[in-house]
Amino acid sequence: MVTPPSTVDEATPATSAMGSPTTDLLSWKSIYDLSSPPDVARPYEPEEALEDIPGVCYALETFLSSHMLESEEYCHEADEVKCANLSI
């Protein structure tokens, strides 16, 4: 039995519909500017905790974009008190 020739070009690697890793990295754009992080409301009120989400997203995205020191600096500046009210 003779098998029909393949229609797939075996010399060309297969790529997914999402693109190659190179194009995926180039097409990603941050929604934040490192030079202008979101403001943090002061004084902090637990009832307004959901308003902290943009700041948390900024810190996470900055950290995951290999700007760990900038992310840590933002967190220190945004929360000057840091656990002062917690009894540990």
C-alpha positions in Angstrom: 0.0 0.0 0.0 1.3 3.4 -1.0 0.7 6.3 1.3 -0.1 9.6 -0.3 2.4 12.4 0.0 1.9 14.7 3.0 0.6 18.2 2.4 2.4 19.4 5.5 5.8 21.0 4.9 8.0 19.1 7.4 10.8 21.7 7.0 8.6 24.4 8.5 7.9 24.1 12.2 4.3 24.2 13.2 3.0 27.3 14.9 -0.2 27.8 16.9 -2.9 30.3 16.0 -1.6 32.4 18.8 1.8 33.0 17.1 5.3 32.3 18.0 6.9 33.2 21.4 8.7 36.1 19.7 5.6 37.7 18.2 3.7 37.2 21.4 6.3 39.1 23.4 6.4 41.9 20.9 2.6 42.3 20.8 2.1 42.6 24.6 1.6 46.2 25.8 1.4 47.3 29.4 -1.5 49.4 30.4 0.7 51.2 33.0 3.4 53.7 32.6 6.3 53.0 35.1 6.8 56.8 35.6 3.2 57.4 36.7 1.8 54.7 39.0 -1.8 54.9 40.2 -2.6 56.9 43.3 -3.4 55.3 46.6 -6.3 56.6 48.7 -5.3 57.9 52.1 -6.4 57.3 54.8 -7.1 53.7 54.1 -10.6 52.5 54.8 -11.4 48.8 54.7 -14.8 49.5 53.1 -12.9 51.0 50.1 -10.5 48.0 49.6 -11.6 47.4 46.0 -10.2 50.8 45.1 -6.8 49.4 45.8 -7.0 47.0 42.8 -5.3 49.3 40.3 -2.4 49.8 42.6 -2.0 46.1 43.2 -2.3 45.4 39.5 0.4 48.0 38.8 2.7 46.5 41.4 2.2 42.9 40.0 2.6 43.9 36.4 5.7 46.0 37.2 7.2 43.0 39.1 6.4 40.5 36.4 7.9 42.8 33.8 11.3 42.3 35.5 11.1 45.7 37.4 11.2 44.1 40.8 12.9 47.0 42.6 10.5 49.5 41.1 7.6 47.4 42.2 9.0 47.1 45.7 9.6 50.8 45.9 6.1 51.6 44.8 4.7 49.2 47.5 6.9 50.9 50.2 5.8 54.4 49.1 2.1 53.4 48.8 1.9 51.8 52.2 4.1 53.8 54.6 2.4 52.4 57.7 2.8 48.7 56.7 1.1 46.4 59.3 1.5 48.9 62.1 -2.1 48.1 63.2 -1.6 44.3 63.1 -0.7 42.5 66.3 1.8 39.8 65.1 
